Amino acid sequence: MKPFLSVIIPCYNEEKNLKRGALDEVETYLKSQKFESEVIVTDDGSSDNSRQFIKQYLQSHPRFKILENKHAGKPFAVRAGIERAKGEIVLFTDMDQSTPIKEFDKFLPFFKKGFEVIIGSRGQKRQGFSLFRLMASNIFRLIRQWFLLKDIIDTQCGFKSFKNKVAKDVFSRLLIFKEAKKASGWKVGAFDVELLFIAQKRGYQIAEVLVEWQDKDIAQGKERKFLKESKEMLMEILRVKLNDWKGKYD
């Protein structure tokens, strides 16, 4: 039977989150639902034991699948899952479950109202953020809203859902896959900005829904540097704006 929901979970060196039961949280929620579902864990060339853990897990959990990708960064891992998703609705969510998957319940009424893209929002307050990171996030938001997506508060929450055809359409048009440099570490960037900008430009109806969020990420080996990422994200905004001026999204 064709699943109603495809859950895409990108993975890079998530062994710690996996061992604390992140996949069990997803399985418990989905098992309690009336709709059919699938989970695609799309691994981005993890260098720890993430792949081994996932392969062992799926032996007793047929709902789960794994994609073993070469290391290229989070956007590429998400796209790989989107391309293989069979569900009517596609949800991508972070492995750490900082936004618990049960928050998908809040999205369903919006799909029934005709929205085609539903994104989770942490609002302007971020539980678990340091004061510096909170200030930097707000500065990023103000700069981004000045250039792009002025009506959206939070583009970076890793909890987003699309109708399947919409997800495949929008991801096929992302220029980041043509312009991105070779990934080093867990390269995230601001691909969400380009994703939502294209969705808006294509005329898809977008709803932003406030969701529960608390930083639960205990993974090691992602080699993330906040200041470097912030700079890269600002450059992504300028890249998208410049591409739009050049008519590359038309």
N, C-alpha and C positions, 0 to 999 in steps of 0.2 A: 504493500500500500504506500502511495506517495505521502511523504511526511508533510505536515502542515508547517512545521518549524525546523529550520536548519540553524544550529548554533555553531558559529565559527569561533574557535579559540586559538589565537596565535600563541606560539610558545618559543621562548629562547631562554635556556638555562633556568628553568622553573622548578628544579628538583625540590627545593625547600617548600614551595607552595603546593606542589603535588603531594609531598609526603604529609603535609598537614591536612590533606583531605579536600582540596579544591574541586577535584572532579566528582567527589562524592556529593558535594553541595549541589552541583549541576544535576547529577543523576537523581538525587532525592526530589528535587523540584519537578523535573520532567516526568518522573514515574508517577507523580501525583496528578498529572494533567490528563484530560480526556483526549487531547489531540496527539497524533503521531509526531515523532520528532527524531532527528538525527543530530549527532555532535561530531564535528570535524575538527580535530586538533591538528593544527598546521604548524609543524615544527620548522624553525628557521636555522637549521644546522647547529643545534645545541651542542656545546662541548662538555656538558656534564652528563648525568645519567637520566635526563628527562625522557629521551626516546625509549630507553629500556623500561622505565617505569610505566609509560603510557602503553607500550605494547603488552606488558603483563596485565595491565588494567583492562584493556579491551578484550582480553581472552574470556573474561566473565561478564562483560558489559557490551553486548552486541550493538547497542545504540551508538557506540563510539567508533570512530575511524581515525587513522593518523595519516597525515601527508608528510613525507620526509623530503624537505626542500633543502637546496643549497642555501648557505647563509647570504641573505640579501637585504634584510631589514624588515621591520614590521609591516609596512605597506604591501610588500611582495608576499609575505606570509598570509595576510588577510585576503589578498586577491586570489591566491591559489585556492583558498577555501571557498570563496564566492563562486569561482568558476565551476566547482564541483557540487555546489549546493543544489539539492533537489526540492527543498521545501517551498511552499507558497510564500512564506515569510522567512527572511534571513536576518539573524541577529548576530552581531559580533561583540564579544565581551572579553575582558582581560582575564587571564588565568588566575590572578590573585583574588578575584571576586570582591574587589573593593566596592564595586556596585554589585550586590548579590543578584543572582539571576531571577529571583522572585519578583524583582522590580519590573520584569517584562509584563506582569499583570496590568501595570499602569498603561502600557502601550496599546493593548488590545482594543479599548474603546475608541482610540484615535484611528486605528485601521478601519474600524467599522464605520467611522464618520467619513472615510474617503481619503485620509492622509496616506501618502505613499512612502514617506521617510519620517521616522520617529527617532529623535535623538534624546539620550539622557542628558540632564543638566545638573551640575553640582551647585548651581547658583553662583553667587559671588562670595559665599563663605565656604571654605574648604577645611573640613575637620581633619586634623593631622598635619596641616601645612605649617611650616615655620612662618614667622612674621615676614621674613625676607622673601620666601617663596610666594606667600600670599600677595605681597606688594608687586612682585615681578609678574605674577599671573594677571593681576588687575591692569598693570601697564600694558602687557601683551594684548589683553582683551580690548583696551581702549584704542591701541594702535590698529589692531586688526579691524575693529568696527569702523574706524575712520576710513579704511581702504575697502573693506569687504564685509558682507554679511552683517550689516549694522543692526538688524533686528534679532540676531542670535547672541545669547549671552555666553554660552559655553560650547565651543567647537571641539574641545579636546577630551571630553569625557569618553572613555573607551567602551561605551555602551550604546550602540546604535543599531537600528533595525530598518529594513527596507522590504518592499515587495520584491520578489525574486527578480523579475524582469527589469525593474528599476535599478537594483544593485548591479546586475550584469551590464546594463547600459552605461551607468555612470562610471563604474570601474574601468570599462573599456576605453573611456575617454580621458582618463587621468594621464597628464603629461609627465608626471613624476617618474613614471616607469620608463620613459624615453630619455629623461634628463638627469635622473639621479646618478650620483657617483657610486663607486663600489662601497658597500656597507662595511662599517667597522664597529663591532660591538652591536648593541641593540639600537640601531638607528631608527628613530621614530619620526622626528621632524613634525611638520604640520600638514601631513597629507590630508587630514580631516578637513582642513580649510578648503583645499582644492576640491575635495570630494563634495562638500556641501555647496560650494560655489557653483560647480557644474550642475548639481541637482537643481539648484535654484534657477540657473540659467536655462535649464531644460524644461522649466515650468512645473516641476514636481512639487506637490504640496508637502511642506515640512512642518512638523510639530516638535516643539521643544518641551520636554516633560521633566519636572523636578524629580530626581531620584535620590535614594539613600546612597551615601558614599562615605567611606572611611578607609584610609590607606591601610591595607592589609598585606602589602607586598613585602615578603621576607626573602625573596629570591636573591641569590648571590651570582656574581659573574656576568651581570648585564653591562658593567662598565659604563654606567650612565653618568654624565657630568652636566649638572643643571645649567650652569652658565653657558657652556658650549651649546647645549640643546636650545636654550633660549635664543641665542644668536641665530642658530640654524632655522628656528621657527620664524623669526622675523624675516630672514632672507626668503623663506618659502612664501610668505605673504607678498613680498615684493615680486617674486617670480610669477605668482599667479596673476597679480595685477598687471604686470608687464605682458604676460601672455594674452590677457584679455584685451589690452590695448592693441596688440598685434593681430587680434581677430582669430587666435588659434582655437578658441572655444566655439566659434560660430559654425 
